[in-house]
Amino acid sequence: MTPSITLRGISSMATRLVLQELTEAYTLQTGIGVQIESIGGVDVAKRVANAEPFDVVFLGSGAMDKLLQ
């Protein structure tokens, strides 16, 4: 069964394996799909800074702090 809702996220490559496991488990438990794009952290920060819409962002705390300023 295909989820009717899919959350869209972005992360640095460092977290891709653990996020893959977590998102699969989350989808099984909730029926909500999760699609995470994993790319380099600098590129994540640029895309978030350019206001690209994501439901969730996984990035190191230093980079997140810079985005919040």
PyMOL commands that set and color helices and strands:
alter all, ss='L'
color gray80, all
select helices_A, chain A and resi 13-30+41-49+61-68
alter helices_A, ss='H'
color red, helices_A
select strands_A, chain A and resi 6-12+33-39+56-58
alter strands_A, ss='S'
color yellow, strands_A
deselect
rebuild
show_as cartoon
